[in-house]
Amino acid sequence: MCGFDRRSMHACMHRLELMGNRIAFKRVTNNFLDALFPLIFFLFYPAQIKAMDLECASQETVKQGLLARGWPPIKGFSKHVKTKVLEFFSHLIKLGQDDPRRVVHSLKAGLALSLVSLFYYYQPLYKSFGVSAMWAVITVVVVFEFSVGATLGKGVNRGLATLLAGGLAVGAHQLANLSGRIGEPIVLGFFVFLQAAVSTFVRFCPQIKARYDYGLLIFILTFSLISISGFRDDEVLELVHKRLLTVLIGGSTCVIISVLLFPVWAGQDLHNLIASNMEKLGIFLEGFGDEFFKMPEDGESKEDRPFLQGYKSVLDSKTNEDALANFARWEPRHGRFQFRHPWKHYLKIGALTRKCAFRIESLNEHLYADIQAKRGIRSKIQETCTTMSMESGKALKELSMAIKTMVKPFAADIHIENSKSSVKNLDTLLKSGLWDDETDLLEVVPVATVASLLIDVVTCTDEIAESVNELATMLKFEVVEPTGSPEKPETGQPKIGIS
């Protein structure tokens, strides 16, 4: 048995050896054929090989062509995006440089939100308020504004509206409970409809809309939410208590941070805006006379005069002035501004300034008119018109400085008298007959129109001066005698005093 096993083993090993030799022979043969086949193909089929090379080259060319055509648009798009991103960041930097208070306001807003967020992060506070703490965060987001007046106005509106709406909603809920389970939703729906309709109609009143529009919106929202929530939740008083408390916490946080940390006063901004607008008009008028009576052949362009364009911002300043005056009424006493400061009088001065700015807009159009009068026609009223323009500009700049420093504008009165004397002299010249019958009317009309507009400007300047003097009396501006009085006009043609 053992011999048989030994013989079987030798036979198996012999068979395995033969199989291994066959496999090795096949591998060698296959490798030889694999190496020989390309050589045979290259010797007997050169045309096919060349065609294959050309096909591969053409495919590579197509790939390179697609890449060449697709890369420039991708590169241009990436460059465009990079340019837009750089422009955006440069615009942000310019915003901060124009008014650094914007950067400070952004940091203050972040601080206020971080503080009220503690009601969520700090577990003991969260246990006291629960999900209602989110109303403090929402209050900070909607109440915190750039100026103290705007923040205080929104905070007071939101607080009073929440208190009043919460009280009325509790009363409505109690009345609805008396009507039974079936009548309760009907009564609540009626009260929601009634308060929403009345409050929305009251918002159309201009006086209410100017100061209490936000409060009415919060009143509608709070009354509706508490009334509807109270239908499913019996703890209405607890809901009102948490809502009111969180709103007061958020609003007081905004007011405290806005007042104590680098405050921005809307009243101060309005005060400076009115003074700045008058100064812009004065700068234009001081340079208008010389620019208008300069002849085209003098060789200087009127387009490159930035001081002739500064007045344009005054034309659209009404909305900003009204908003600042509304916010200023909410502000407490600060600096030189009392609690009941006459902000309405500032609006009156602003309206007169815009009236003068529209006259100046007409004067500016005549600087670039196609029809220009000859030197001889202009020269006859040049000195008088230049004096009116120059003296009115000086008066406006003196009035602007008087408002900025809160000092009575004595020097402005003298400039206004000089301009009025020039108006009388111009009237005398026109009555004496400046132009003969042979003068072309098309050349006379532009000069006469400019003279008429300058007379209107003198009148507007006088009205502005009267209004500023009234403000000086109300606020008891400081009385400071001028160190050097402006040059008064002599009899006849007034002289231009350079200050």
C-alpha positions as CSV (number, residue, x, y, z in Angstrom):
1,M,0.0,0.0,0.0
2,C,2.8,2.3,0.8
3,G,4.6,1.4,-2.4
4,F,1.5,2.2,-4.4
5,D,1.3,5.5,-2.7
6,R,4.9,6.3,-3.4
7,R,4.6,5.4,-7.1
8,S,1.4,7.5,-7.4
9,M,3.2,10.4,-5.8
10,H,6.1,10.2,-8.3
11,A,3.6,10.0,-11.2
12,C,1.8,13.1,-10.0
13,M,5.0,15.0,-9.6
14,H,6.1,14.0,-13.2
15,R,2.8,15.2,-14.6
16,L,3.1,18.5,-12.7
17,E,6.5,19.0,-14.1
18,L,5.3,18.4,-17.7
19,M,2.4,20.8,-17.2
20,G,4.8,23.5,-15.9
21,N,7.1,23.0,-18.9
22,R,4.2,23.4,-21.3
23,I,3.0,26.6,-19.5
24,A,6.5,28.1,-19.6
25,F,6.8,27.2,-23.3
26,K,3.5,28.9,-24.1
27,R,4.5,32.0,-22.2
28,V,7.8,32.2,-24.1
29,T,6.0,31.6,-27.4
30,N,3.4,34.3,-26.7
31,N,6.0,36.8,-25.7
32,F,8.0,36.1,-28.9
33,L,4.9,36.5,-31.1
34,D,4.0,39.7,-29.2
35,A,7.4,41.1,-30.0
36,L,7.4,39.8,-33.6
37,F,4.0,41.0,-34.6
38,P,4.6,44.8,-34.6
39,L,7.8,44.2,-36.6
40,I,6.0,42.2,-39.2
41,F,3.2,44.8,-39.3
42,F,5.6,47.7,-39.6
43,L,7.4,45.9,-42.5
44,F,4.4,44.8,-44.5
45,Y,1.8,47.5,-43.7
46,P,3.6,51.0,-43.5
47,A,0.5,52.9,-44.9
48,Q,-1.8,51.7,-42.2
49,I,0.7,52.7,-39.5
50,K,1.0,56.2,-41.0
51,A,-2.8,56.6,-41.1
52,M,-3.0,55.6,-37.4
53,D,-0.3,58.1,-36.5
54,L,-2.2,60.8,-38.4
55,E,-5.4,60.0,-36.7
56,C,-3.8,60.2,-33.2
57,A,-2.2,63.5,-34.2
58,S,-5.5,64.9,-35.4
59,Q,-7.3,63.8,-32.2
60,E,-4.5,65.5,-30.1
61,T,-4.9,68.6,-32.3
62,V,-8.7,68.6,-31.7
63,K,-8.1,68.4,-28.0
64,Q,-5.6,71.2,-28.0
65,G,-8.0,73.3,-30.2
66,L,-10.9,72.8,-27.8
67,L,-8.7,73.8,-24.9
68,A,-7.3,76.8,-26.7
69,R,-10.9,78.0,-27.6
70,G,-12.2,77.3,-24.1
71,W,-9.4,78.8,-22.0
72,P,-9.8,82.5,-22.9
73,P,-13.4,82.8,-21.8
74,I,-12.6,81.0,-18.5
75,K,-9.6,83.3,-18.0
76,G,-11.7,86.4,-18.8
77,F,-14.5,85.3,-16.5
78,S,-12.1,84.7,-13.6
79,K,-10.5,88.1,-14.2
80,H,-14.0,89.7,-14.3
81,V,-14.9,88.1,-11.0
82,K,-11.6,89.2,-9.4
83,T,-12.2,92.8,-10.6
84,K,-15.7,92.9,-9.2
85,V,-14.5,91.5,-5.8
86,L,-11.8,94.1,-5.7
87,E,-14.2,96.9,-6.6
88,F,-16.6,95.7,-3.9
89,F,-14.0,95.8,-1.2
90,S,-12.6,99.1,-2.4
91,H,-16.2,100.5,-2.2
92,L,-16.5,99.2,1.4
93,I,-13.2,100.8,2.3
94,K,-14.3,104.1,0.8
95,L,-17.6,103.9,2.8
96,G,-15.6,103.6,6.0
97,Q,-13.2,106.4,5.0
98,D,-16.0,108.8,4.1
99,D,-17.6,108.3,7.5
100,P,-15.7,106.3,10.1
101,R,-18.8,106.3,12.3
102,R,-20.3,103.6,10.1
103,V,-17.5,101.2,11.2
104,V,-18.2,102.1,14.8
105,H,-21.9,101.6,14.4
106,S,-21.3,98.1,12.9
107,L,-19.2,97.1,15.9
108,K,-21.9,98.5,18.3
109,A,-24.6,96.5,16.6
110,G,-22.5,93.3,16.9
111,L,-21.9,94.0,20.6
112,A,-25.6,94.5,21.3
113,L,-26.5,91.3,19.6
114,S,-23.8,89.4,21.5
115,L,-25.1,90.7,24.8
116,V,-28.8,89.7,24.2
117,S,-27.6,86.3,22.9
118,L,-26.6,85.5,26.4
119,F,-30.2,84.8,27.2
120,Y,-29.9,81.7,25.0
121,Y,-26.3,80.7,25.9
122,Y,-26.6,81.2,29.7
123,Q,-28.7,78.4,31.2
124,P,-30.2,80.3,34.2
125,L,-31.4,83.1,31.9
126,Y,-32.7,80.6,29.4
127,K,-34.7,78.8,32.1
128,S,-36.4,82.1,33.0
129,F,-37.4,83.1,29.5
130,G,-37.2,80.0,27.4
131,V,-37.9,80.4,23.7
132,S,-39.3,83.9,24.3
133,A,-35.7,85.1,24.7
134,M,-35.5,85.2,20.9
135,W,-37.7,88.3,21.0
136,A,-34.8,90.2,22.6
137,V,-32.6,89.3,19.7
138,I,-35.2,90.3,17.2
139,T,-35.7,93.6,19.0
140,V,-32.0,94.4,18.7
141,V,-32.0,93.6,15.0
142,V,-35.0,95.8,14.1
143,V,-34.4,98.6,16.7
144,F,-30.7,99.4,16.6
145,E,-30.2,102.3,14.2
146,F,-27.3,104.6,13.2
147,S,-28.3,107.6,15.3
148,V,-29.4,107.9,18.9
149,G,-32.7,109.5,17.9
150,A,-33.6,106.8,15.4
151,T,-32.8,104.0,18.0
152,L,-34.6,105.7,20.8
153,G,-37.7,106.4,18.6
154,K,-37.9,102.8,17.4
155,G,-37.3,101.5,21.0
156,V,-40.0,103.7,22.5
157,N,-42.4,102.8,19.7
158,R,-41.8,99.1,20.1
159,G,-42.1,99.1,23.9
160,L,-45.3,101.2,24.1
161,A,-46.9,99.3,21.2
162,T,-46.1,95.9,22.8
163,L,-47.4,97.1,26.2
164,L,-50.6,98.5,24.8
165,A,-51.3,95.6,22.4
166,G,-50.5,93.0,25.1
167,G,-53.0,94.7,27.5
168,L,-55.7,94.9,24.9
169,A,-55.1,91.4,23.7
170,V,-55.6,90.1,27.3
171,G,-58.8,92.0,27.5
172,A,-60.0,90.7,24.2
173,H,-59.1,87.1,25.3
174,Q,-61.1,87.5,28.6
175,L,-64.2,88.8,26.7
176,A,-63.9,86.0,24.2
177,N,-63.9,83.5,27.0
178,L,-67.3,84.8,28.2
179,S,-68.9,84.0,24.9
180,G,-68.3,80.2,25.2
181,R,-66.2,77.8,23.2
182,I,-68.2,78.3,20.0
183,G,-68.3,82.1,20.1
184,E,-64.7,82.6,21.3
185,P,-63.0,82.3,17.8
186,I,-65.7,84.6,16.4
187,V,-65.1,87.3,19.0
188,L,-61.3,87.0,18.7
189,G,-61.5,87.2,14.9
190,F,-63.7,90.3,15.1
191,F,-61.3,92.1,17.5
192,V,-58.3,91.2,15.3
193,F,-60.1,92.5,12.2
194,L,-61.2,95.7,14.1
195,Q,-57.8,96.7,15.4
196,A,-56.0,95.8,12.1
197,A,-58.4,97.9,10.1
198,V,-58.4,100.9,12.5
199,S,-54.6,100.9,12.9
200,T,-53.9,100.6,9.2
201,F,-56.2,103.5,8.5
202,V,-54.5,105.7,11.1
203,R,-51.2,105.0,9.5
204,F,-52.3,107.2,6.5
205,C,-52.3,110.3,8.7
206,P,-49.0,112.2,7.9
207,Q,-48.3,113.3,11.4
208,I,-48.8,109.8,12.8
209,K,-46.9,108.1,10.0
210,A,-43.9,110.4,10.5
211,R,-43.3,109.4,14.1
212,Y,-45.4,106.4,15.1
213,D,-45.7,104.3,11.9
214,Y,-43.3,101.6,13.3
215,G,-45.2,101.5,16.6
216,L,-48.5,100.9,14.8
217,L,-47.0,98.0,12.9
218,I,-45.8,96.4,16.1
219,F,-49.2,97.0,17.7
220,I,-50.9,95.1,14.9
221,L,-48.4,92.3,15.0
222,T,-48.4,91.9,18.8
223,F,-52.2,92.1,19.2
224,S,-52.7,89.5,16.5
225,L,-50.1,87.1,17.8
226,I,-51.2,87.2,21.4
227,S,-54.9,87.0,20.5
228,I,-54.4,84.1,18.2
229,S,-52.0,82.3,20.5
230,G,-54.3,82.7,23.4
231,F,-57.0,80.7,21.7
232,R,-54.8,77.5,22.1
233,D,-52.8,78.5,25.1
234,D,-54.5,79.5,28.4
235,E,-51.3,81.1,29.8
236,V,-51.9,84.4,28.1
237,L,-50.6,86.6,30.9
238,E,-47.4,84.7,31.1
239,L,-47.0,85.0,27.3
240,V,-47.6,88.8,27.5
241,H,-45.2,89.1,30.4
242,K,-42.3,87.3,28.7
243,R,-42.9,89.1,25.4
244,L,-42.9,92.6,27.0
245,L,-39.9,91.9,29.2
246,T,-37.8,90.6,26.4
247,V,-38.7,93.5,24.2
248,L,-37.8,95.9,27.0
249,I,-34.5,94.2,27.5
250,G,-33.6,94.3,23.8
251,G,-34.7,97.9,23.4
252,S,-32.9,99.1,26.5
253,T,-29.7,97.3,25.4
254,C,-29.8,99.2,22.1
255,V,-30.5,102.6,23.7
256,I,-27.8,102.2,26.3
257,I,-25.1,101.2,23.8
258,S,-26.2,103.8,21.3
259,V,-26.0,106.6,23.9
260,L,-22.9,105.6,25.9
261,L,-20.6,104.3,23.2
262,F,-19.6,106.9,20.6
263,P,-23.1,108.4,20.2
264,V,-24.3,109.7,16.8
265,W,-26.8,112.5,17.3
266,A,-29.3,113.2,14.5
267,G,-29.7,116.7,15.7
268,Q,-26.0,117.5,15.2
269,D,-26.1,116.0,11.8
270,L,-29.1,118.1,10.8
271,H,-27.4,121.2,12.2
272,N,-24.3,120.5,10.2
273,L,-26.3,119.6,7.0
274,I,-28.2,122.9,7.0
275,A,-24.9,124.9,7.4
276,S,-23.1,122.8,4.8
277,N,-25.9,123.3,2.2
278,M,-25.7,127.1,2.6
279,E,-21.9,127.0,2.3
280,K,-22.2,125.0,-1.0
281,L,-24.5,127.7,-2.5
282,G,-22.2,130.4,-1.3
283,I,-19.2,128.8,-3.0
284,F,-21.1,128.6,-6.3
285,L,-22.2,132.2,-6.2
286,E,-18.8,133.5,-5.4
287,G,-17.3,132.0,-8.5
288,F,-20.3,132.3,-10.8
289,G,-19.8,135.9,-11.9
290,D,-16.3,135.5,-13.1
291,E,-17.2,132.2,-14.9
292,F,-20.3,133.5,-16.6
293,F,-18.7,136.7,-18.0
294,K,-15.6,134.9,-19.1
295,M,-15.6,134.7,-22.9
296,P,-15.1,131.4,-24.8
297,E,-12.0,132.8,-26.5
298,D,-10.3,133.2,-23.2
299,G,-9.3,129.6,-23.6
300,E,-10.4,128.1,-20.3
301,S,-13.0,125.4,-20.0
302,K,-15.9,125.8,-17.6
303,E,-16.3,122.0,-17.3
304,D,-13.4,121.6,-15.0
305,R,-14.8,123.6,-12.1
306,P,-15.9,121.3,-9.3
307,F,-17.1,124.2,-7.1
308,L,-19.8,124.8,-9.8
309,Q,-21.3,121.3,-9.1
310,G,-21.4,121.2,-5.3
311,Y,-24.9,122.8,-5.1
312,K,-26.6,119.8,-6.7
313,S,-26.6,117.8,-3.5
314,V,-28.8,120.5,-2.0
315,L,-31.6,119.9,-4.5
316,D,-32.3,116.5,-3.1
317,S,-31.7,117.1,0.6
318,K,-35.4,117.4,1.7
319,T,-35.9,113.7,2.5
320,N,-32.7,113.5,4.5
321,E,-33.5,116.7,6.4
322,D,-37.1,115.5,7.3
323,A,-35.7,112.2,8.5
324,L,-33.0,113.8,10.7
325,A,-35.5,116.3,12.1
326,N,-37.9,113.4,13.0
327,F,-35.1,111.5,14.7
328,A,-33.8,114.6,16.5
329,R,-37.1,115.1,18.3
330,W,-36.6,111.8,20.1
331,E,-33.1,112.7,21.4
332,P,-32.5,113.9,24.9
333,R,-30.5,117.1,25.7
334,H,-27.0,116.9,24.4
335,G,-24.3,119.5,23.9
336,R,-25.7,122.8,22.7
337,F,-29.1,121.3,21.8
338,Q,-32.0,121.4,24.2
339,F,-34.7,118.8,24.6
340,R,-37.3,121.0,22.8
341,H,-34.9,122.4,20.2
342,P,-36.6,124.2,17.3
343,W,-36.0,121.5,14.7
344,K,-38.9,122.7,12.6
345,H,-37.2,126.0,12.1
346,Y,-34.2,124.1,10.7
347,L,-36.6,122.6,8.1
348,K,-37.8,126.1,7.3
349,I,-34.2,127.2,6.6
350,G,-33.6,124.1,4.6
351,A,-36.6,124.8,2.4
352,L,-35.5,128.4,1.7
353,T,-32.0,127.0,0.9
354,R,-33.4,124.6,-1.6
355,K,-35.5,127.4,-3.1
356,C,-32.2,129.3,-3.7
357,A,-30.6,126.2,-5.0
358,F,-33.2,125.9,-7.8
359,R,-32.4,129.4,-8.9
360,I,-28.8,128.5,-8.9
361,E,-29.6,125.5,-11.0
362,S,-31.0,127.8,-13.7
363,L,-27.9,130.0,-13.5
364,N,-25.7,127.0,-14.0
365,E,-27.6,126.1,-17.2
366,H,-26.8,129.5,-18.6
367,L,-23.1,128.8,-18.1
368,Y,-23.2,126.2,-20.9
369,A,-25.9,127.8,-23.1
370,D,-25.3,127.5,-26.9
371,I,-26.2,131.2,-27.4
372,Q,-23.7,133.5,-25.7
373,A,-23.8,137.3,-25.7
374,K,-20.9,139.3,-27.1
375,R,-18.4,140.9,-24.8
376,G,-19.8,144.4,-25.4
377,I,-23.3,143.4,-24.3
378,R,-22.0,141.5,-21.2
379,S,-19.6,144.2,-20.1
380,K,-22.4,146.7,-19.6
381,I,-23.8,144.8,-16.6
382,Q,-20.8,142.6,-15.7
383,E,-19.7,144.6,-12.7
384,T,-23.2,144.9,-11.2
385,C,-24.1,141.2,-11.7
386,T,-20.7,140.0,-10.5
387,T,-21.2,142.1,-7.3
388,M,-24.6,140.6,-6.7
389,S,-23.3,137.1,-7.1
390,M,-20.2,137.7,-5.1
391,E,-21.9,139.4,-2.2
392,S,-24.8,136.9,-2.0
393,G,-22.2,134.1,-1.9
394,K,-20.3,135.8,0.9
395,A,-23.6,136.4,2.8
396,L,-24.5,132.7,2.6
397,K,-21.1,131.6,3.7
398,E,-21.3,134.0,6.7
399,L,-24.8,132.6,7.6
400,S,-23.4,129.1,7.3
401,M,-20.6,129.9,9.7
402,A,-23.0,131.6,12.1
403,I,-25.1,128.4,12.3
404,K,-22.0,126.2,12.8
405,T,-20.5,128.3,15.6
406,M,-23.9,129.6,16.9
407,V,-22.8,133.2,16.7
408,K,-25.0,136.0,15.4
409,P,-24.3,136.7,11.7
410,F,-23.5,140.5,11.8
411,A,-21.2,140.3,8.7
412,A,-23.9,138.7,6.6
413,D,-26.1,141.7,7.0
414,I,-23.5,143.9,5.4
415,H,-23.0,141.6,2.4
416,I,-26.8,141.5,1.9
417,E,-26.9,145.3,1.9
418,N,-24.2,145.3,-0.7
419,S,-26.1,143.0,-2.9
420,K,-29.3,145.0,-2.6
421,S,-27.4,148.1,-3.6
422,S,-26.2,146.3,-6.7
423,V,-29.8,145.4,-7.5
424,K,-30.8,149.0,-7.3
425,N,-27.9,150.0,-9.5
426,L,-28.9,147.4,-12.1
427,D,-32.4,148.7,-12.1
428,T,-31.1,152.2,-12.8
429,L,-28.9,150.9,-15.6
430,L,-31.8,149.0,-17.3
431,K,-34.1,152.1,-17.1
432,S,-31.4,154.3,-18.7
433,G,-31.4,152.1,-21.8
434,L,-28.3,150.0,-22.1
435,W,-28.8,148.7,-25.6
436,D,-29.7,150.4,-28.8
437,D,-32.3,149.3,-31.3
438,E,-29.7,147.5,-33.5
439,T,-28.8,145.0,-30.7
440,D,-29.7,141.4,-31.4
441,L,-32.4,140.4,-28.9
442,L,-31.2,136.7,-28.9
443,E,-27.9,137.9,-27.4
444,V,-29.6,140.2,-24.9
445,V,-32.1,137.7,-23.5
446,P,-29.5,135.3,-21.9
447,V,-27.8,138.2,-20.1
448,A,-31.1,139.7,-19.0
449,T,-32.3,136.3,-17.8
450,V,-29.1,135.8,-15.7
451,A,-29.6,139.3,-14.2
452,S,-33.2,138.5,-13.3
453,L,-32.1,135.2,-11.7
454,L,-29.4,136.9,-9.7
455,I,-32.0,139.4,-8.4
456,D,-34.1,136.4,-7.2
457,V,-31.0,134.9,-5.6
458,V,-30.5,138.1,-3.7
459,T,-34.1,138.0,-2.5
460,C,-33.7,134.3,-1.4
461,T,-30.5,135.2,0.4
462,D,-32.3,137.9,2.3
463,E,-35.1,135.5,3.3
464,I,-32.5,132.9,4.5
465,A,-30.8,135.6,6.5
466,E,-34.1,136.6,8.2
467,S,-34.8,133.0,9.1
468,V,-31.3,132.5,10.5
469,N,-31.6,135.6,12.6
470,E,-34.9,134.2,14.0
471,L,-33.1,131.0,14.9
472,A,-30.3,133.0,16.5
473,T,-32.9,134.8,18.6
474,M,-34.7,131.5,19.6
475,L,-31.4,129.8,20.7
476,K,-29.8,133.0,22.0
477,F,-26.7,132.8,19.7
478,E,-23.5,134.3,21.1
479,V,-22.9,137.9,20.3
480,V,-19.4,138.4,18.9
481,E,-18.5,141.7,17.2
482,P,-16.7,141.2,13.9
483,T,-13.0,142.1,14.0
484,G,-13.1,143.6,10.5
485,S,-16.2,144.8,8.7
486,P,-16.8,144.0,5.0
487,E,-16.3,146.7,2.5
488,K,-19.4,148.8,2.1
489,P,-20.5,150.0,-1.3
490,E,-19.9,153.6,-2.4
491,T,-22.5,155.7,-4.1
492,G,-23.0,154.5,-7.7
493,Q,-21.6,151.1,-8.8
494,P,-20.7,148.9,-5.8
495,K,-17.2,147.6,-5.5
496,I,-16.4,144.0,-5.0
497,G,-14.7,143.5,-1.6
498,I,-12.5,140.5,-1.5
499,S,-12.6,138.7,1.8
